[in-house]
């Protein structure tokens, strides 16, 4: 081989070839979706995941770094069928082909999400999610229908927040299933009931869960019913990162059940502060009007005094007095009305307080306790008296009481002798007294004629 041919050779080292191949893979290969079974996933001290994805005839090494695997809502194990998205690369140190994972989901979830995306696009084209059809929530609702599970934490959170912020609101629970195959029909029935009732708005809510748990709120029939609801609908499904089609169709979405309760009702403390501010502004406005009128009257009075017309001066003075009295009366009436409004709101807030009911229940409990104790003492006393009488009767009937009076019992073996005709001379007997007994023998038997 000639020297020129040798000079034309392009010779690679293992590291340079691996670097070249890595660049080719990463620059030319797009992001890929791959289905397969997880294997060789081992627990290590590293926060990164190293494993393989395989099918019946081949496998591919994979790595998923910490900043990506922390975003997953499930933890894979060996044997899981998954759908992964990643980029083909080369680990230069060993020349191993591997897949750099960006996203992973259970294989069934992927199909589910694709189906959901198709439905989402379909409903969006029909305008069900348009902002133009969203209605504002009532500013001061009187009656609220809450559609959720009676056993869930969402119902507890909503009640707690509303009781603190706006106890004047009447809240009704319309219990329904919130997950599973029967959940869409259950929620739909509750929504129809609410639309037929005397409610101001509807809250549909539940706590967080997996994609499967929340999928009931992607049901097409339920989404259409929410969009067609007569009443404004506020939806709070799962956590902030969860977004269902029901929330897109609702008039307003909240990140959590507690946040929904904050949105749908005003804060009584804010309302009280607002009333105080309005009352202060009204008072200041009335005072400004009085001062302006008084100034105008003073100017007119000065002009009249300059002309010395006593009659006109007297009339202006009377008019000034009348206007002043009218303004004072108006201010007093306005302040009185404001005071009555504040007192009425205070009474309504006081009526909503649970303290009187707690006191009534405590008093009732004390009365029941005292009554029970009295009855128990009477029953115990009566039983003790009856026991004493029965004891006395039993003692009177006892054979031992008879022995105490000087009588004796005669035993032949284990039986008491009641008939002397059963005895024979020489029989061994035992005579029992109250304070002891004696062994005797029969010498003779005398039978008395009756």
C-alpha positions as CSV (number, residue, x, y, z in Angstrom):
1,X,0.0,0.0,0.0
2,X,1.4,3.4,-1.0
3,X,2.3,6.1,1.4
4,X,-0.5,8.4,-0.1
5,X,-3.1,5.7,0.6
6,X,-1.9,5.5,4.2
7,X,-2.1,9.2,4.6
8,X,-5.7,9.2,3.3
9,X,-6.9,6.8,6.1
10,X,-9.1,8.3,8.8
11,X,-8.2,6.5,12.0
12,X,-10.4,6.8,15.1
13,X,-9.7,6.0,18.7
14,X,-12.4,4.3,20.7
15,X,-13.2,7.6,22.5
16,X,-13.3,9.7,19.4
17,X,-15.5,7.1,17.6
18,X,-17.9,7.0,20.5
19,X,-18.1,10.8,20.6
20,X,-18.8,10.8,16.9
21,X,-21.5,8.2,17.2
22,X,-23.1,10.0,20.2
23,X,-23.3,13.3,18.2
24,X,-24.8,11.5,15.2
25,X,-27.5,9.9,17.4
26,X,-28.4,13.0,19.3
27,X,-28.4,15.3,16.3
28,X,-30.2,13.1,13.8
29,X,-32.6,11.0,16.0
30,X,-35.8,12.7,17.1
31,X,-37.6,12.1,20.4
32,X,-39.1,8.6,20.3
33,X,-42.0,6.9,22.0
34,X,-41.2,3.3,23.0
35,X,-43.4,0.6,24.6
36,X,-41.9,-2.2,26.6
37,X,-41.4,-4.0,30.0
38,X,-39.1,-2.6,32.7
39,X,-36.3,-4.8,33.9
40,X,-33.0,-4.6,35.8
41,X,-34.4,-1.6,37.8
42,X,-32.4,-1.8,41.1
43,X,-32.6,0.3,44.3
44,X,-29.4,2.3,44.7
45,X,-28.2,5.3,46.7
46,X,-28.2,7.3,43.4
47,X,-31.3,9.6,42.8
48,X,-31.1,8.6,39.1
49,X,-32.8,5.6,37.7
50,X,-30.9,3.0,35.6
51,X,-32.8,0.1,34.0
52,X,-33.7,-1.6,30.7
53,X,-36.8,-1.7,28.6
54,X,-37.4,-5.0,26.7
55,X,-39.7,-6.9,24.5
56,X,-39.7,-10.6,23.5
57,X,-36.5,-10.4,21.5
58,X,-34.5,-7.3,22.6
59,X,-33.8,-4.8,25.3
60,X,-32.5,-1.3,25.5
61,X,-30.6,0.3,28.3
62,X,-32.2,3.4,29.8
63,X,-31.4,6.3,32.2
64,X,-33.8,8.7,33.8
65,X,-32.2,11.5,35.8
66,X,-33.5,12.8,39.1
67,X,-35.0,16.1,37.7
68,X,-37.2,14.0,35.4
69,X,-38.2,11.0,37.6
70,X,-39.3,13.4,40.4
71,X,-42.1,14.6,38.2
72,X,-43.7,11.1,37.8
73,X,-46.9,10.4,39.7
74,X,-46.0,6.7,40.1
75,X,-42.9,4.6,40.9
76,X,-42.2,1.9,38.3
77,X,-41.1,-1.6,39.3
78,X,-39.6,-4.5,37.3
79,X,-42.2,-6.1,35.1
80,X,-44.3,-2.9,34.5
81,X,-45.5,-2.3,31.0
82,X,-44.7,1.4,30.3
83,X,-44.8,4.0,27.5
84,X,-41.6,6.1,27.5
85,X,-40.4,9.1,25.6
86,X,-36.7,9.7,25.2
87,X,-33.8,10.4,23.0
88,X,-31.2,7.9,21.8
89,X,-27.7,8.6,22.9
90,X,-24.4,6.8,23.5
91,X,-22.6,6.3,26.8
92,X,-19.1,7.1,25.6
93,X,-17.1,5.5,28.5
94,X,-18.4,2.0,27.6
95,X,-19.8,2.5,24.1
96,X,-23.3,1.4,25.3
97,X,-26.3,2.5,23.3
98,X,-28.9,3.9,25.8
99,X,-32.2,5.9,25.9
100,X,-32.2,9.2,27.8
101,X,-35.8,9.2,29.3
102,X,-37.7,12.5,29.4
103,X,-41.2,11.1,30.3
104,X,-42.7,7.8,31.5
105,X,-46.3,6.6,32.0
106,X,-48.1,3.3,32.5
107,X,-48.9,1.8,29.1
108,X,-52.7,1.8,29.8
109,X,-52.5,5.5,30.9
110,X,-51.0,6.5,27.6
111,X,-54.0,5.2,25.6
112,X,-56.3,6.7,28.1
113,X,-54.7,10.2,27.7
114,X,-54.7,9.9,24.0
115,X,-58.5,9.2,24.1
116,X,-58.9,12.1,26.5
117,X,-57.0,14.5,24.1
118,X,-59.3,13.5,21.2
119,X,-62.4,14.2,23.3
120,X,-61.0,17.5,24.5
121,X,-60.3,18.7,21.0
122,X,-63.8,17.7,19.9
123,X,-65.6,19.5,22.7
124,X,-63.3,22.6,22.3
125,X,-64.3,22.8,18.6
126,X,-68.0,22.8,19.8
127,X,-67.2,25.9,22.0
128,X,-67.9,24.2,25.4
129,X,-64.7,25.6,26.8
130,X,-65.0,29.1,25.4
131,X,-64.4,32.0,27.8
132,X,-67.3,33.9,26.3
133,X,-69.8,31.4,27.7
134,X,-68.4,31.6,31.3
135,X,-70.8,33.2,33.7
136,X,-69.7,35.1,36.9
137,X,-70.5,33.6,40.2
138,X,-73.2,35.5,42.4
139,X,-71.5,38.0,44.6
140,X,-73.6,37.2,47.7
141,X,-75.1,33.7,47.2
142,X,-77.8,32.5,49.5
143,X,-77.9,28.8,48.9
144,X,-75.2,26.5,47.6
145,X,-75.3,22.9,46.3
146,X,-72.1,21.0,47.0
147,X,-71.7,17.8,44.9
148,X,-69.1,15.5,46.4
149,X,-68.6,12.4,48.5
150,X,-70.0,12.7,52.0
151,X,-67.0,10.8,53.4
152,X,-64.3,12.7,51.6
153,X,-62.0,15.4,53.0
154,X,-63.2,17.9,50.3
155,X,-66.7,18.2,52.0
156,X,-65.0,18.8,55.4
157,X,-62.7,21.4,53.9
158,X,-65.5,23.3,52.2
159,X,-67.7,23.4,55.3
160,X,-64.9,24.6,57.5
161,X,-63.9,27.5,55.2
162,X,-67.5,28.6,54.6
163,X,-68.4,28.5,58.3
164,X,-65.5,30.7,59.0
165,X,-65.9,33.1,56.1
166,X,-69.6,33.4,55.5
167,X,-71.9,31.6,58.0
168,X,-75.0,33.2,56.4
169,X,-74.7,30.9,53.3
170,X,-77.0,27.9,53.4
171,X,-74.9,24.9,52.2
172,X,-76.5,21.6,51.1
173,X,-74.5,18.4,50.4
174,X,-75.7,16.4,47.4
175,X,-73.7,13.2,48.0
176,X,-72.4,11.4,45.0
177,X,-69.7,9.0,43.9
178,X,-66.5,10.7,42.9
179,X,-64.5,7.8,41.3
180,X,-65.3,4.6,39.4
181,X,-67.5,3.6,36.6
182,X,-70.7,4.7,38.3
183,X,-69.3,8.2,39.3
184,X,-70.3,10.2,36.2
185,X,-74.0,9.1,36.4
186,X,-74.0,9.8,40.1
187,X,-72.6,13.3,39.7
188,X,-74.9,14.0,36.8
189,X,-78.0,13.0,38.9
190,X,-76.9,15.4,41.6
191,X,-76.3,18.2,39.1
192,X,-79.8,17.7,37.6
193,X,-81.3,17.8,41.1
194,X,-79.5,21.1,41.9
195,X,-80.7,22.7,38.7
196,X,-84.2,21.8,39.6
197,X,-83.9,23.2,43.1
198,X,-83.8,26.7,44.6
199,X,-80.0,27.1,44.5
200,X,-77.8,30.0,43.4
201,X,-74.8,28.0,42.3
202,X,-73.2,24.6,42.3
203,X,-69.8,23.4,43.5
204,X,-68.5,20.1,42.1
205,X,-65.4,19.0,44.0
206,X,-63.2,16.1,45.3
207,X,-59.7,15.7,46.7
208,X,-56.6,14.6,44.8
209,X,-56.0,11.1,43.3
210,X,-54.5,9.2,40.4
211,X,-55.4,9.9,36.8
212,X,-57.7,6.9,36.9
213,X,-59.5,8.2,40.1
214,X,-60.2,11.6,38.4
215,X,-61.1,10.2,35.0
216,X,-64.8,10.1,35.9
217,X,-64.8,13.9,35.5
218,X,-63.8,13.6,31.9
219,X,-67.0,11.8,31.0
220,X,-68.5,13.4,27.9
221,X,-72.1,13.4,29.2
222,X,-71.1,15.0,32.4
223,X,-69.0,17.7,30.7
224,X,-71.9,18.6,28.4
225,X,-74.3,18.7,31.4
226,X,-72.0,21.1,33.2
227,X,-71.8,23.4,30.1
228,X,-75.6,23.4,29.8
229,X,-76.3,23.9,33.5
230,X,-78.9,26.5,34.4
231,X,-76.8,27.4,37.5
232,X,-73.2,28.7,37.5
233,X,-70.8,25.8,38.2
234,X,-67.6,26.1,40.1
235,X,-65.3,23.0,39.8
236,X,-62.4,22.0,42.0
237,X,-61.2,18.5,41.1
238,X,-58.0,17.1,42.7
239,X,-55.0,19.3,43.1
240,X,-53.7,22.3,41.1
241,X,-51.7,20.1,38.7
242,X,-54.9,18.1,37.8
243,X,-57.1,19.4,35.1
244,X,-60.2,17.6,33.9
245,X,-62.7,18.4,31.2
246,X,-65.4,19.1,33.8
247,X,-63.2,21.9,35.1
248,X,-62.7,23.3,31.6
249,X,-66.5,23.3,31.0
250,X,-67.3,24.9,34.4
251,X,-67.8,28.6,34.7
252,X,-64.9,28.8,37.1
253,X,-62.1,26.4,38.3
254,X,-60.4,26.3,41.7
255,X,-57.1,24.6,42.4
256,X,-58.4,22.8,45.6
257,X,-61.7,22.4,47.5
258,X,-60.6,25.0,50.1
259,X,-59.7,27.4,47.4
260,X,-63.2,26.9,45.8
261,X,-64.8,27.8,49.1
262,X,-62.7,31.0,49.3
263,X,-63.8,32.0,45.8
264,X,-67.6,31.4,46.1
265,X,-68.3,33.3,49.3
266,X,-67.2,36.7,50.6
267,X,-65.5,37.2,54.0
268,X,-67.8,38.5,56.7
269,X,-64.9,40.5,58.2
270,X,-64.2,42.1,54.8
271,X,-67.9,43.0,54.5
272,X,-68.0,44.5,58.0
273,X,-64.9,46.6,57.2
274,X,-66.5,47.7,53.9
275,X,-69.7,48.7,55.7
276,X,-67.7,50.7,58.2
277,X,-65.8,52.4,55.3
278,X,-69.1,53.2,53.5
279,X,-70.6,54.6,56.7
280,X,-67.5,56.8,57.2
281,X,-67.6,58.1,53.7
282,X,-71.4,58.8,54.0
283,X,-70.8,60.7,57.2
284,X,-68.0,62.7,55.6
285,X,-70.1,63.5,52.6
286,X,-73.0,64.7,54.7
287,X,-70.7,66.8,56.7
288,X,-69.2,68.4,53.6
289,X,-72.7,69.2,52.3
290,X,-73.6,70.8,55.6
291,X,-70.5,72.9,55.5
292,X,-71.0,73.9,51.9
293,X,-74.7,74.8,52.6
294,X,-73.7,76.7,55.7
295,X,-71.0,78.6,53.8
296,X,-73.5,79.5,51.1
297,X,-76.0,80.7,53.6
298,X,-73.3,82.7,55.4
299,X,-72.5,84.4,52.1
300,X,-76.1,85.2,51.4
301,X,-76.6,86.5,55.0
302,X,-73.6,88.8,54.6
303,X,-75.1,90.2,51.4
304,X,-78.4,90.8,53.1
305,X,-76.8,92.4,56.0
306,X,-74.9,94.7,53.7
307,X,-78.3,95.9,52.3
308,X,-79.9,96.1,55.8
309,X,-83.2,94.6,54.8
310,X,-84.4,93.1,58.2
311,X,-87.3,91.2,56.7
312,X,-85.1,89.4,54.1
313,X,-82.5,88.9,56.7
314,X,-85.0,87.3,59.1
315,X,-86.2,85.0,56.3
316,X,-82.7,83.9,55.4
317,X,-82.0,83.2,59.1
318,X,-85.1,81.0,59.3
319,X,-84.2,79.2,56.1
320,X,-80.7,78.6,57.4
321,X,-82.1,77.2,60.7
322,X,-84.5,74.9,58.8
323,X,-81.8,73.7,56.5
324,X,-79.4,73.1,59.4
325,X,-82.1,71.1,61.3
326,X,-82.9,69.1,58.2
327,X,-79.3,68.3,57.6
328,X,-78.8,67.3,61.3
329,X,-82.0,65.2,61.1
330,X,-80.7,63.6,57.9
331,X,-77.4,62.9,59.4
332,X,-79.0,61.4,62.5
333,X,-81.3,59.3,60.4
334,X,-78.4,58.1,58.3
335,X,-76.3,57.3,61.3
336,X,-79.3,55.5,63.0
337,X,-79.9,53.4,59.9
338,X,-76.2,52.6,59.7
339,X,-76.3,51.6,63.4
340,X,-79.3,49.4,62.8
341,X,-77.7,47.7,59.9
342,X,-74.6,47.0,61.9
343,X,-76.6,45.7,64.8
344,X,-78.7,43.5,62.5
345,X,-75.6,42.0,61.0
346,X,-74.1,41.5,64.4
347,X,-77.3,39.7,65.6
348,X,-77.2,37.4,62.5
349,X,-73.5,36.6,63.1
350,X,-74.3,36.0,66.8
351,X,-77.2,33.7,65.8
352,X,-74.9,31.7,63.7
353,X,-72.5,31.1,66.7
354,X,-72.5,27.5,68.0
355,X,-71.9,28.7,71.6
356,X,-75.6,28.9,72.8
357,X,-76.2,25.4,71.4
358,X,-73.2,24.0,73.2
359,X,-74.4,25.6,76.5
360,X,-77.9,24.1,76.0
361,X,-76.5,20.7,75.3
362,X,-74.2,20.9,78.3
363,X,-77.1,21.8,80.6
364,X,-79.2,19.0,79.2
365,X,-76.3,16.5,79.7
366,X,-75.9,17.6,83.4
367,X,-79.6,17.2,84.1
368,X,-79.6,13.7,82.5
369,X,-76.5,12.8,84.6
370,X,-78.2,14.0,87.9
371,X,-81.4,12.1,87.0
372,X,-79.5,8.9,86.2
373,X,-77.5,9.1,89.5
374,X,-80.7,9.7,91.5
375,X,-82.5,6.7,89.9
376,X,-79.4,4.5,90.4
377,X,-79.3,5.4,94.1
378,X,-83.0,4.6,94.5
379,X,-82.6,1.2,92.7
380,X,-79.6,0.3,94.8
381,X,-81.3,1.2,98.1
382,X,-84.5,-0.7,97.2
383,X,-82.4,-3.8,96.2
384,X,-80.4,-3.6,99.4
385,X,-83.6,-3.5,101.5
386,X,-85.1,-6.4,99.6
387,X,-81.9,-8.4,100.0
388,X,-82.0,-7.8,103.8
389,X,-85.6,-9.0,104.1
390,X,-84.8,-12.1,101.9
391,X,-81.8,-12.9,104.1
392,X,-83.9,-12.7,107.2
393,X,-86.5,-15.0,105.7
394,X,-83.8,-17.5,104.5
395,X,-82.2,-17.5,108.0
396,X,-85.6,-18.2,109.6
397,X,-86.1,-21.2,107.3
398,X,-82.6,-22.6,107.7
399,X,-82.1,-25.8,109.6
400,X,-79.1,-24.2,111.3
401,X,-81.5,-21.6,112.9
402,X,-83.5,-24.5,114.3
403,X,-80.4,-26.1,115.8
404,X,-79.6,-22.7,117.5
405,X,-82.8,-23.2,119.5
406,X,-81.6,-26.5,121.0
407,X,-82.8,-29.0,118.5
408,X,-80.6,-31.7,116.9
409,X,-80.4,-33.6,113.6
410,X,-79.9,-37.4,113.5
411,X,-78.0,-38.7,110.5
412,X,-77.6,-42.3,109.2
413,X,-74.8,-42.1,106.8
414,X,-75.6,-39.2,104.4
415,X,-79.4,-39.2,105.1
416,X,-81.4,-37.5,107.9
417,X,-83.4,-40.0,110.0
418,X,-87.1,-38.9,109.9
419,X,-88.7,-42.3,110.7
420,X,-87.6,-44.5,113.7
421,X,-89.1,-47.6,112.0
422,X,-86.1,-47.5,109.7
423,X,-83.7,-48.1,112.6
424,X,-82.4,-51.4,114.1
425,X,-80.6,-51.9,117.4
426,X,-76.9,-51.5,116.9
427,X,-77.2,-49.0,114.0
428,X,-74.5,-46.3,114.1
429,X,-75.9,-42.8,114.0
430,X,-74.5,-39.2,114.1
431,X,-76.3,-36.6,116.1
432,X,-75.7,-32.9,115.0
433,X,-76.3,-29.9,117.3
434,X,-75.6,-26.3,116.4
435,X,-72.2,-26.4,118.2
436,X,-71.0,-29.9,117.3
437,X,-72.1,-33.5,116.8
438,X,-71.7,-37.0,118.4
439,X,-71.5,-40.6,117.2
440,X,-74.1,-42.9,118.9
441,X,-75.4,-46.4,118.6
442,X,-79.1,-47.5,118.7
443,X,-79.8,-49.7,121.7
444,X,-83.5,-50.1,121.2
445,X,-86.3,-48.7,119.0
446,X,-89.6,-47.6,120.6
447,X,-92.4,-47.0,118.2
448,X,-95.2,-44.7,119.4
449,X,-98.7,-45.5,118.3
450,X,-100.4,-42.6,116.5
